[in-house]
């Protein structure tokens, strides 16, 4: 059932905070247990709750409104207030005070990931005017009313004490994309309606927040971003392969045979800029003595999908979907990013930029000595180790410059790409 959103009637005060983890959202979760506990006999008098100044009648609609604004405005006190208190659990279901305290903390702790993802590392990373300029409340869909025993309440017969299967729906501004925060159970207490089970978010919202797509796009500009992204920037590498096919020195046959030099040049040719992400197109030109720029060097095009926190490879379909945010969020969730920022030694990641049992990339170290190449000596270089189709690679990344060297070890030996020339505009 969808109801109009009402402004909250009063700001509530309650402190309860613990770090925690997230339970995976499933569309096939079993029915939630009713508010029935047996730790105290039903006839026993509940432990008296601390006195409250007045009965604060917060409706289910008010709860949804307040929860949304607590998240986008980073109001920690309001966020914690939305969760059921130990006193309410004791009063409603005759729970022992110690068990009620544990259960209340468990619910808030399991919901901590939602709060954490909405909170930026720095206030300066957010769009001007807070997240409310990027996200807006669509509606709060309330599940069917139920009795204390968990049965669906009959109109004009039963007292509604809880609602199961509630959804807070959030719309991404200027798109048709709607994110869902699922609130499995809310209950009516003396202080109004409260969340009585850990909140859950849909996978696309998690991807959106984890990649930093809710942050300001200015973070991706060259003066702020670790990888300088401007049309016309290029990086030229000399490729050293395990072995080369020698070619005859036609100008001076007496000098015998010389190994050919192979170079690879990556140039940014186009950038499609959208709120929260950019799609960068690059051209890769490979030259050898047999194939030069004049007689048909090999040219390939590829792309990156860049967010304030990650860089993903971007296929042709990806590059053609700049205005299909739903497709891109699904695409990102299946890809492993090339970089995850800020780079930190020991950071590991896999699909979607998340840690897993087996990670594809790891920031091994930040080198103490400069990496010396024909294009210069670079300090503060990170060694990023990874697994790719052709073998194992190490990418040596200098913030503000890019990849200054790359090695790949495979069954035929080691290939190395060394930066010999670059242009940063």
C-alpha positions in Angstrom: 0.0 0.0 0.0 1.4 3.4 -0.9 0.5 6.4 1.2 1.5 10.0 1.0 4.6 11.1 2.9 4.0 13.2 5.9 6.6 15.5 7.6 7.9 14.2 10.9 6.0 15.6 13.9 8.9 15.9 16.2 12.6 15.2 16.5 13.3 12.2 18.7 16.3 11.7 21.0 17.9 8.3 21.6 21.5 7.2 21.5 22.5 3.7 20.3 25.5 3.1 18.1 27.6 0.0 17.1 29.6 -0.9 14.0 28.4 -3.9 12.1 27.8 -5.9 9.0 25.1 -6.5 6.4 22.8 -9.5 5.9 22.3 -10.4 2.2 18.9 -9.3 0.8 16.8 -12.0 -0.7 13.5 -11.8 -2.4 12.7 -15.2 -1.0 13.3 -14.5 2.7 11.0 -16.6 5.0 8.2 -14.9 6.7 9.4 -12.8 9.6 8.8 -14.1 13.1 5.9 -12.4 15.0 6.6 -10.3 18.1 6.2 -13.2 20.4 8.9 -14.1 23.0 8.7 -16.4 26.0 11.6 -15.2 28.1 9.2 -13.7 30.6 5.7 -15.1 31.2 3.1 -13.1 29.4 1.4 -12.2 32.7 4.6 -10.9 34.3 4.9 -7.2 34.7 7.4 -5.7 32.3 10.4 -3.9 33.6 9.4 -0.2 34.0 10.8 1.9 31.1 12.4 5.2 31.8 9.8 8.0 31.9 9.2 9.9 28.7 8.1 13.5 28.5 5.1 12.7 26.3 3.7 10.1 23.9 5.3 10.8 20.6 3.0 9.6 17.9 5.2 9.0 14.9 3.2 7.4 12.1 4.7 4.8 9.7 4.8 7.4 6.9 6.7 9.8 9.2 9.2 7.0 9.9 10.0 6.6 6.2 10.4 10.3 5.7 12.7 10.7 8.8 14.8 7.7 7.8 15.4 9.1 4.3 16.5 12.5 5.6 18.6 11.0 8.3 20.6 9.2 5.6 21.0 12.0 3.1 21.6 14.7 5.7 23.9 12.4 7.8 21.8 12.9 11.0 23.2 10.1 13.1 20.9 10.9 16.1 17.8 10.7 13.9 19.0 7.5 12.3 19.5 5.7 15.6 16.1 7.0 16.8 14.3 5.1 14.1 15.3 1.7 15.6 13.4 0.0 18.4 14.8 0.6 21.9 15.5 -2.0 24.6 12.7 -0.5 26.7 10.2 -0.9 23.8 11.1 -4.5 23.4 10.7 -5.2 27.1 7.4 -3.5 27.1 5.9 -5.0 24.0 7.1 -8.6 24.2 8.1 -9.1 27.8 11.7 -9.5 26.9 14.3 -9.6 29.7 16.2 -6.3 29.9 19.6 -7.8 29.1 18.1 -9.8 26.1 16.3 -6.7 24.9 19.5 -4.6 25.0 21.3 -7.3 23.0 18.5 -7.5 20.4 18.3 -3.8 20.0 22.0 -3.5 19.5 22.0 -6.4 17.0 19.4 -4.7 14.8 21.2 -1.4 14.7 24.6 -3.1 14.2 23.3 -5.1 11.3 22.0 -1.9 9.7 25.3 0.0 10.1 26.4 -0.7 6.6 23.6 1.4 5.2 24.6 4.3 7.3 28.3 3.9 6.4 27.7 3.8 2.7 25.7 7.0 2.8 28.4 8.8 4.7 31.2 10.3 2.7 34.8 10.1 3.8 35.0 13.9 3.6 32.2 16.4 3.6 33.9 18.2 0.6 33.3 15.1 -1.6 29.5 15.6 -1.5 27.5 17.6 -4.1 26.7 21.1 -3.1 23.4 21.0 -1.2 24.0 17.5 0.2 22.8 14.2 -1.3 19.3 15.5 -1.5 20.4 17.1 -4.8 21.1 13.6 -6.3 18.5 11.5 -4.5 14.9 12.2 -3.6 12.2 10.3 -1.7 9.8 8.6 -4.0 7.5 6.9 -1.5 7.3 4.6 1.6 5.3 1.5 0.9 3.9 0.0 4.0 3.2 -3.7 4.4 -0.1 -5.1 5.7 -1.0 -4.3 9.3 -0.5 -7.2 11.7 -1.4 -8.0 15.3 1.1 -8.6 18.1 1.0 -12.3 17.2 1.9 -11.6 13.5 -1.5 -12.3 12.0 -2.8 -10.0 9.4 -5.1 -7.5 11.2 -8.8 -7.6 10.3 -10.3 -4.1 9.7 -12.2 -2.7 12.7 -11.4 -5.9 14.7 -7.7 -6.1 15.5 -5.2 -3.6 16.7 -2.4 -3.0 14.3 0.9 -3.3 16.2 3.4 -4.1 13.3 3.9 -4.0 9.5 6.0 -6.5 7.6 7.7 -6.0 4.2 8.0 -2.2 4.1 9.9 -0.5 1.4 11.5 3.0 1.3 11.9 3.9 -2.4 14.5 6.5 -3.4 14.7 8.0 -6.9 17.9 9.1 -8.6 17.3 12.7 -9.8 16.8 13.2 -13.5 16.5 9.5 -14.2 13.9 6.8 -13.9 16.1 4.7 -11.6 14.5 3.9 -8.2 16.5 2.3 -5.4 14.8 0.3 -2.7 15.7 0.1 1.0 13.8 -2.8 2.5 12.6 -2.5 6.1 11.4 -6.0 7.0 9.5 -5.1 10.1 8.3 -2.0 12.0 6.4 -1.9 15.3 4.4 0.5 17.2 5.8 1.7 20.5 5.0 4.3 23.1 7.3 6.6 21.2 5.8 5.9 17.8 6.7 3.5 15.0 10.2 2.0 15.1 12.3 -0.4 12.9 12.4 -3.8 14.5 14.6 -5.7 12.0 17.8 -4.9 10.2 17.3 -2.8 7.1 18.5 -4.1 3.7 19.3 -2.4 0.4 18.9 -3.5 -3.1 22.2 -4.5 -4.9 22.1 -1.5 -7.3 21.9 1.0 -4.5 24.9 -0.7 -2.9 26.9 -0.5 -6.1 25.9 3.1 -6.6 27.2 4.1 -3.2 30.3 1.8 -3.1 31.6 3.2 -6.3 31.1 6.8 -5.2 28.6 7.6 -7.9 26.7 9.7 -5.4 29.6 12.0 -4.9 30.5 15.2 -6.9 31.7 14.7 -10.4 34.4 17.3 -9.9 36.4 14.7 -8.0 37.2 13.1 -11.4 38.9 16.2 -12.8 42.6 15.9 -13.4 43.6 18.2 -10.6 41.8 16.0 -8.1 41.8 12.5 -9.6 44.8 10.1 -9.3 44.6 9.2 -13.0 44.7 12.5 -15.1 41.7 12.3 -17.4 41.8 14.9 -20.3 41.2 14.4 -24.0 44.7 14.4 -25.6 46.6 12.9 -22.7 48.7 10.0 -23.8 51.2 7.5 -22.5 53.8 5.8 -24.8 55.5 2.6 -23.7 58.4 0.5 -25.0 57.5 -3.2 -25.0 60.2 -5.6 -24.0 59.1 -9.2 -24.9 60.7 -12.5 -23.7 62.2 -13.0 -27.2 62.1 -11.1 -30.4 62.3 -12.2 -34.0 65.5 -10.5 -35.3 65.4 -8.4 -38.5 68.1 -7.7 -41.0 69.8 -4.3 -40.7 69.4 -3.3 -44.3 71.4 0.0 -44.0 74.5 -1.8 -42.7 74.3 -5.6 -43.3 77.7 -5.9 -41.7 76.2 -5.1 -38.4 74.2 -8.3 -38.5 70.7 -8.5 -37.1 68.9 -6.1 -34.7 65.9 -6.7 -32.5 62.8 -4.7 -33.5 61.4 -2.1 -31.1 57.7 -2.4 -30.3 55.9 0.6 -28.8 52.3 1.0 -27.5 50.7 4.4 -27.2 47.4 4.9 -25.2 45.6 8.2 -25.9 42.4 9.6 -24.5 40.2 10.5 -27.5 36.8 11.3 -25.9 35.1 11.7 -22.5 31.4 11.5 -21.9 30.6 13.2 -18.6 27.6 12.4 -16.5 26.7 13.1 -12.9 28.7 10.7 -10.8 30.6 8.9 -13.6 32.5 9.4 -16.8 33.0 7.2 -19.8 36.5 7.6 -21.2 37.4 6.3 -24.7 41.0 5.5 -25.6 42.9 4.6 -28.7 45.8 2.2 -28.5 48.4 2.4 -31.3 51.0 -0.5 -31.5 54.0 0.0 -33.8 56.9 -2.2 -34.8 59.6 -1.7 -37.5 57.3 -3.7 -39.8 54.2 -1.6 -38.9 54.8 2.1 -38.4 52.4 5.0 -38.2 53.0 5.5 -42.0 52.3 2.1 -43.2 49.4 0.8 -41.0 50.2 0.5 -37.3 47.7 -1.6 -35.4 45.0 0.6 -33.8 42.5 -0.5 -31.2 39.8 1.3 -29.3 38.8 0.6 -25.7 37.2 2.4 -22.8 37.0 3.0 -19.1 34.0 3.6 -16.9 35.3 6.0 -14.2 33.6 6.9 -10.9 35.0 9.0 -8.1 36.3 5.8 -6.4 37.0 3.2 -9.1 38.0 2.7 -12.8 36.4 -0.2 -14.6 37.0 -1.6 -18.1 34.2 -0.4 -20.4 33.1 -2.5 -23.5 31.5 -1.1 -26.6 28.0 -1.7 -25.1 29.1 0.0 -22.0 30.4 3.1 -23.9 27.1 3.3 -25.8 25.0 3.2 -22.6 26.0 6.5 -21.0 22.4 7.4 -20.4 21.2 4.0 -19.2 22.1 4.1 -15.5 20.3 0.8 -14.7 22.4 -1.0 -17.3 25.6 0.5 -16.1 24.9 -0.4 -12.5 24.3 -4.0 -13.5 27.4 -3.9 -15.7 29.6 -2.6 -12.9 28.4 -5.2 -10.5 29.8 -7.9 -12.8 33.2 -6.2 -13.5 36.5 -6.1 -11.6 37.9 -2.5 -11.4 41.4 -1.8 -12.6 41.9 0.7 -9.8 40.2 1.4 -6.5 40.9 4.8 -4.9 42.3 5.9 -2.6 45.1 3.5 -3.1 46.1 1.9 0.2 48.8 -0.7 0.8 47.1 -4.0 1.5 43.9 -3.1 -0.2 42.4 -6.0 -2.2 39.4 -6.3 -4.5 37.5 -8.5 -6.8 34.2 -8.1 -8.7 32.5 -4.8 -8.1 35.5 -3.6 -6.2 34.7 -5.7 -3.1 36.9 -8.0 -1.1 36.3 -11.7 -1.7 37.7 -15.1 -0.7 40.0 -14.9 -3.8 40.9 -11.3 -4.9 42.0 -10.4 -8.4 44.1 -7.3 -7.4 46.1 -6.2 -4.4 48.1 -3.0 -3.7 51.3 -4.7 -2.6 53.4 -1.8 -1.6 54.3 1.8 -2.1 57.9 1.8 -3.3 60.5 3.7 -1.2 62.8 4.2 -4.2 61.8 6.1 -7.4 60.9 4.1 -10.5 63.3 5.2 -13.2 62.2 5.1 -16.8 63.3 6.9 -20.0 60.5 9.5 -19.4 61.8 10.3 -15.9 62.0 9.1 -12.3 58.8 8.7 -10.4 58.4 8.7 -6.6 55.6 7.4 -4.4 54.8 4.6 -6.9 52.3 1.9 -6.0 52.9 -1.7 -7.0 49.5 -3.3 -7.9 49.6 -7.0 -8.3 46.9 -8.8 -10.3 45.8 -11.9 -12.1 44.8 -11.5 -15.8 44.0 -14.0 -18.6 47.6 -14.1 -19.9 49.2 -14.6 -16.4 50.3 -12.4 -13.5 50.9 -8.7 -13.8 52.4 -5.9 -11.7 51.3 -2.4 -12.5 53.4 0.4 -11.2 51.2 3.4 -10.7 52.3 7.0 -10.0 49.4 9.2 -8.8 48.9 12.2 -11.0 50.8 10.5 -13.9 49.4 7.0 -14.5 51.0 3.6 -15.1 54.7 4.1 -15.5 55.6 0.5 -15.9 53.9 -2.9 -16.3 55.2 -6.4 -16.2 53.3 -9.6 -17.2 54.6 -13.1 -16.4 53.2 -15.9 -18.5 54.2 -19.3 -19.6 56.5 -17.9 -22.3 58.3 -15.5 -19.9 58.1 -11.9 -18.9 56.8 -9.0 -20.9 57.5 -5.5 -19.7 56.0 -2.1 -20.8 58.1 0.9 -19.8 56.9 4.5 -20.1 59.2 6.4 -22.6 57.0 9.5 -23.2 53.8 11.0 -22.0 51.7 14.1 -22.1 49.4 15.4 -19.3 47.3 18.4 -20.3 
